Amino acid sequence: MKNYKFGYLYLILTFTIWGSLYVVSKFVLNRLPVFTISFLRFFIAGVVMLFVLKRKKLPHIEKEDYKYVIIIGVLGYFIAISAQLIGTQLVGASVASLVNSLNPVVIIFAAAVILKEKLTLKKIAGVLFSLFGVYLIIGGNSSGVIYGVLVSLFSVVVWSIVSVLMRKVTQKYDPLQITTYGILIAAGCNFPIALFQTLTVKSVSWDLPSILSLLYMGIICTGLAHFLWNKCLSVLPAGNCSLFYPIQPVTSVLFGVLFLGETLTCKMLLGGVCIVAGILFCFISVRLPFMARSESHGE
């Protein structure tokens, strides 16, 4: 019997961890170059996840599906995540997290184009409301903030497209298997740039806080969080899992204010509310979590 109650606890923990990732990223970005952070994060996570994967008996990926794994690794984990880190460096953890919370909203459009999923007026209204929230955050800010938001939006679009492709390929293979290989590919893509940055950038701080932050990003925010996310998807409907996405920006904003001294402005607060409301409105047709038991699990 699948324990759906633990599934919801795992969801809360997963999105809380992902919310903390933006704060830790902002902290370590002041000490290490972007691609060095990406490489070490993915290398650490890849080793841990590969160890877990080796303990599971899974079928080998067929040759005709290699292209999907490469696309997920290069476009998703390498390009999209690198853009996410650059956006966080430019605008701060709070704003970057709010913008990146648009992921499930953009996925709706990507799924409609790629997978021909139905695009309802309710979903379109939710997307427009979320985009209005982004406009409120950008409006009246400096060019640095605008560029950071645009980079973050680029990350969202690329990651959303890749997520739709991932949804397609994980119907055939274990999600943990695809995630692990994608992360290892991203580590390989980041390595030459990370090596160049490490050798040329002078303001690099390899102190204990930096090392601990990298271990946290790799083991907890990447390895553990992805494992928990896959666990959630195995016991709960994907639509119900998506309802918990707003926990991430809320957690990131709170942690950013508490630990990084970031300022929470009225425009930023209102924009965040619009983004979160738009996400929830997009999924309003999905039954509430406590209603999912009888429908999805037949317990």
WOLIN-V740161 format. One record per residue. N is the residue number from 1. PHI is phi in radians with two decimals (none if undefined). OMEGA is omega in whole degrees, 0 to 359 (NA if undefined). NEAR is the number of other ideal C-beta (glycine too) atoms within 8 Angstrom. Layout:
n=[N & N]
phi=[PHI & PHI]
omega=[OMEGA & OMEGA]
near=[NEAR & NEAR]
//
This chain:
n=[1 & 2 & 3 & 4 & 5 & 6 & 7 & 8 & 9 & 10 & 11 & 12 & 13 & 14 & 15 & 16 & 17 & 18 & 19 & 20 & 21 & 22 & 23 & 24 & 25 & 26 & 27 & 28 & 29 & 30 & 31 & 32 & 33 & 34 & 35 & 36 & 37 & 38 & 39 & 40 & 41 & 42 & 43 & 44 & 45 & 46 & 47 & 48 & 49 & 50 & 51 & 52 & 53 & 54 & 55 & 56 & 57 & 58 & 59 & 60 & 61 & 62 & 63 & 64 & 65 & 66 & 67 & 68 & 69 & 70 & 71 & 72 & 73 & 74 & 75 & 76 & 77 & 78 & 79 & 80 & 81 & 82 & 83 & 84 & 85 & 86 & 87 & 88 & 89 & 90 & 91 & 92 & 93 & 94 & 95 & 96 & 97 & 98 & 99 & 100 & 101 & 102 & 103 & 104 & 105 & 106 & 107 & 108 & 109 & 110 & 111 & 112 & 113 & 114 & 115 & 116 & 117 & 118 & 119 & 120 & 121 & 122 & 123 & 124 & 125 & 126 & 127 & 128 & 129 & 130 & 131 & 132 & 133 & 134 & 135 & 136 & 137 & 138 & 139 & 140 & 141 & 142 & 143 & 144 & 145 & 146 & 147 & 148 & 149 & 150 & 151 & 152 & 153 & 154 & 155 & 156 & 157 & 158 & 159 & 160 & 161 & 162 & 163 & 164 & 165 & 166 & 167 & 168 & 169 & 170 & 171 & 172 & 173 & 174 & 175 & 176 & 177 & 178 & 179 & 180 & 181 & 182 & 183 & 184 & 185 & 186 & 187 & 188 & 189 & 190 & 191 & 192 & 193 & 194 & 195 & 196 & 197 & 198 & 199 & 200 & 201 & 202 & 203 & 204 & 205 & 206 & 207 & 208 & 209 & 210 & 211 & 212 & 213 & 214 & 215 & 216 & 217 & 218 & 219 & 220 & 221 & 222 & 223 & 224 & 225 & 226 & 227 & 228 & 229 & 230 & 231 & 232 & 233 & 234 & 235 & 236 & 237 & 238 & 239 & 240 & 241 & 242 & 243 & 244 & 245 & 246 & 247 & 248 & 249 & 250 & 251 & 252 & 253 & 254 & 255 & 256 & 257 & 258 & 259 & 260 & 261 & 262 & 263 & 264 & 265 & 266 & 267 & 268 & 269 & 270 & 271 & 272 & 273 & 274 & 275 & 276 & 277 & 278 & 279 & 280 & 281 & 282 & 283 & 284 & 285 & 286 & 287 & 288 & 289 & 290 & 291 & 292 & 293 & 294 & 295 & 296 & 297 & 298 & 299]
phi=[none & -1.33 & -1.62 & -1.20 & -1.12 & -1.15 & -1.04 & -1.23 & -1.14 & -1.10 & -1.11 & -1.05 & -1.15 & -1.07 & -1.29 & -1.16 & -1.09 & -1.14 & -1.18 & -1.21 & -1.02 & -1.14 & -1.23 & -1.13 & -1.07 & -1.07 & -1.13 & -1.33 & -1.16 & -1.40 & -2.12 & -2.33 & -1.17 & -1.00 & -1.30 & -1.16 & -1.10 & -1.06 & -1.07 & -1.15 & -1.07 & -1.25 & -1.13 & -1.09 & -1.12 & -1.09 & -1.12 & -1.11 & -1.21 & -1.15 & -1.08 & -1.16 & -1.13 & -1.12 & -1.50 & -1.91 & -1.55 & -2.12 & -1.22 & -1.24 & -1.29 & -1.29 & -1.00 & -1.21 & -1.77 & -1.01 & -1.08 & -1.19 & -1.13 & -1.15 & -1.07 & -1.08 & -1.21 & -1.38 & -1.31 & -1.34 & -1.35 & -1.54 & -1.27 & -1.12 & -1.22 & -1.11 & -1.10 & -1.09 & -1.16 & -1.12 & -1.07 & -1.11 & -1.14 & -1.41 & -2.02 & 1.70 & -1.13 & -1.12 & -1.14 & -1.05 & -1.17 & -1.10 & -1.16 & -1.24 & -1.25 & -1.29 & -0.85 & -1.13 & -1.24 & -1.17 & -1.03 & -1.04 & -1.19 & -1.09 & -1.15 & -1.16 & -1.37 & -1.49 & -1.75 & 1.05 & -1.32 & -1.18 & -1.93 & -1.56 & -1.09 & -1.10 & -1.17 & -1.09 & -1.09 & -1.11 & -1.09 & -1.09 & -1.16 & -1.16 & -1.13 & -1.11 & -1.10 & -1.11 & -1.05 & -1.11 & -1.21 & -1.29 & -0.92 & 1.40 & -1.57 & -1.23 & -1.09 & -1.06 & -1.17 & -1.06 & -1.07 & -1.10 & -1.17 & -1.12 & -1.11 & -1.12 & -1.12 & -1.03 & -1.05 & -1.10 & -1.11 & -1.10 & -1.12 & -1.16 & -1.09 & -1.13 & -1.10 & -1.17 & -1.12 & -1.13 & -1.05 & -1.21 & -1.37 & -1.35 & -1.25 & -1.85 & -2.21 & -1.13 & -0.98 & -1.12 & -1.12 & -1.16 & -1.09 & -1.09 & -1.14 & -1.10 & -1.15 & -1.17 & -1.10 & -1.10 & -1.07 & -1.13 & -1.17 & -1.32 & -1.01 & -1.08 & -1.21 & -1.11 & -1.12 & -1.10 & -1.12 & -1.11 & -1.44 & -1.87 & -1.36 & -1.47 & -1.49 & -1.97 & -2.07 & -1.65 & -1.63 & -1.06 & -1.02 & -1.15 & -1.13 & -1.12 & -1.13 & -1.12 & -1.11 & -1.13 & -1.11 & -1.34 & -1.39 & -1.50 & -1.26 & -1.87 & -1.10 & -1.13 & -1.09 & -1.18 & -1.10 & -1.12 & -1.09 & -1.10 & -1.12 & -1.08 & -1.15 & -1.41 & -2.08 & -2.32 & -1.11 & -1.04 & -1.09 & -1.17 & -1.09 & -1.13 & -1.11 & -1.57 & -1.02 & -1.04 & -1.07 & -1.06 & -1.14 & -1.10 & -1.10 & -1.11 & -1.10 & -1.09 & -1.16 & -1.10 & -1.22 & -1.30 & -1.82 & -1.92 & 1.21 & -1.25 & -1.63 & -1.76 & -1.47 & -1.11 & -1.11 & -1.15 & -1.12 & -1.15 & -1.09 & -1.11 & -1.08 & -1.13 & -1.11 & -1.11 & -1.12 & -1.11 & -1.07 & -1.11 & -1.16 & -1.09 & -1.90 & -1.18 & -1.36 & -1.33 & -1.16 & -1.09 & -0.90 & -1.28 & -1.68 & -1.39 & -1.06 & -1.23 & -1.34 & -1.76 & -2.10 & 1.02 & -1.37]
omega=[181 & 183 & 184 & 180 & 177 & 178 & 179 & 175 & 178 & 179 & 179 & 180 & 182 & 183 & 173 & 177 & 180 & 175 & 179 & 181 & 182 & 181 & 178 & 179 & 180 & 179 & 185 & 177 & 176 & 184 & 184 & 178 & 185 & 187 & 173 & 177 & 181 & 181 & 183 & 178 & 182 & 179 & 179 & 181 & 182 & 179 & 180 & 182 & 177 & 177 & 178 & 183 & 182 & 180 & 178 & 179 & 184 & 179 & 177 & 178 & 181 & 186 & 183 & 180 & 179 & 184 & 179 & 179 & 179 & 178 & 179 & 181 & 185 & 183 & 185 & 187 & 180 & 186 & 184 & 181 & 176 & 177 & 178 & 179 & 179 & 177 & 178 & 179 & 184 & 188 & 181 & 185 & 186 & 182 & 181 & 180 & 178 & 180 & 181 & 176 & 175 & 184 & 182 & 179 & 180 & 178 & 179 & 179 & 180 & 179 & 179 & 182 & 187 & 184 & 179 & 177 & 185 & 179 & 184 & 177 & 179 & 179 & 179 & 179 & 178 & 178 & 181 & 179 & 177 & 178 & 175 & 176 & 176 & 178 & 179 & 180 & 182 & 188 & 176 & 180 & 181 & 181 & 178 & 178 & 180 & 179 & 179 & 179 & 179 & 177 & 178 & 177 & 176 & 178 & 181 & 183 & 181 & 181 & 180 & 177 & 179 & 180 & 178 & 176 & 179 & 178 & 181 & 185 & 180 & 171 & 183 & 183 & 178 & 180 & 180 & 179 & 180 & 180 & 181 & 180 & 178 & 179 & 179 & 175 & 179 & 178 & 178 & 178 & 182 & 190 & 182 & 179 & 179 & 179 & 178 & 180 & 181 & 182 & 186 & 181 & 184 & 185 & 179 & 184 & 178 & 180 & 183 & 178 & 179 & 181 & 179 & 179 & 179 & 177 & 178 & 180 & 183 & 186 & 186 & 187 & 181 & 183 & 183 & 183 & 178 & 177 & 179 & 180 & 177 & 178 & 179 & 181 & 180 & 183 & 183 & 175 & 182 & 180 & 178 & 178 & 182 & 181 & 183 & 184 & 180 & 177 & 183 & 181 & 178 & 179 & 182 & 179 & 180 & 180 & 179 & 179 & 184 & 189 & 181 & 180 & 179 & 183 & 178 & 182 & 179 & 179 & 180 & 179 & 180 & 178 & 178 & 178 & 180 & 180 & 181 & 179 & 178 & 178 & 181 & 181 & 179 & 185 & 184 & 179 & 179 & 182 & 182 & 185 & 184 & 179 & 189 & 188 & 185 & 183 & 191 & 189 & 176 & 183 & NA]
near=[4 & 8 & 7 & 13 & 6 & 8 & 13 & 11 & 8 & 11 & 14 & 10 & 9 & 13 & 13 & 11 & 13 & 11 & 16 & 12 & 12 & 16 & 14 & 12 & 13 & 15 & 12 & 13 & 12 & 5 & 10 & 11 & 10 & 11 & 11 & 12 & 15 & 15 & 13 & 11 & 13 & 16 & 10 & 15 & 14 & 12 & 8 & 11 & 16 & 10 & 8 & 12 & 11 & 6 & 5 & 9 & 2 & 8 & 4 & 4 & 9 & 6 & 4 & 5 & 11 & 9 & 7 & 11 & 14 & 9 & 11 & 17 & 16 & 12 & 11 & 17 & 12 & 14 & 9 & 13 & 13 & 12 & 13 & 13 & 13 & 11 & 16 & 16 & 9 & 10 & 12 & 11 & 16 & 15 & 14 & 17 & 15 & 17 & 16 & 15 & 14 & 14 & 12 & 12 & 13 & 12 & 11 & 13 & 11 & 12 & 11 & 11 & 7 & 10 & 9 & 5 & 7 & 4 & 8 & 7 & 5 & 10 & 10 & 9 & 9 & 16 & 14 & 9 & 12 & 16 & 10 & 10 & 18 & 15 & 9 & 12 & 15 & 9 & 7 & 3 & 8 & 5 & 5 & 8 & 12 & 10 & 9 & 17 & 16 & 8 & 12 & 17 & 11 & 9 & 14 & 13 & 9 & 13 & 13 & 13 & 11 & 13 & 12 & 13 & 12 & 12 & 10 & 10 & 13 & 10 & 5 & 5 & 11 & 8 & 10 & 13 & 12 & 15 & 11 & 13 & 12 & 13 & 15 & 12 & 15 & 16 & 12 & 7 & 10 & 14 & 9 & 6 & 10 & 14 & 8 & 8 & 12 & 10 & 6 & 6 & 8 & 4 & 4 & 10 & 7 & 6 & 7 & 5 & 8 & 12 & 9 & 8 & 11 & 14 & 9 & 10 & 16 & 16 & 12 & 10 & 14 & 15 & 13 & 10 & 13 & 12 & 11 & 13 & 10 & 11 & 10 & 13 & 10 & 6 & 11 & 13 & 8 & 7 & 9 & 13 & 12 & 11 & 11 & 12 & 11 & 10 & 11 & 14 & 15 & 11 & 13 & 18 & 15 & 8 & 14 & 16 & 12 & 6 & 8 & 12 & 5 & 10 & 5 & 8 & 6 & 5 & 10 & 13 & 9 & 10 & 14 & 14 & 9 & 13 & 16 & 13 & 11 & 17 & 17 & 11 & 11 & 14 & 12 & 8 & 5 & 10 & 7 & 7 & 7 & 5 & 8 & 14 & 9 & 8 & 7 & 10 & 11 & 4 & 7]
//
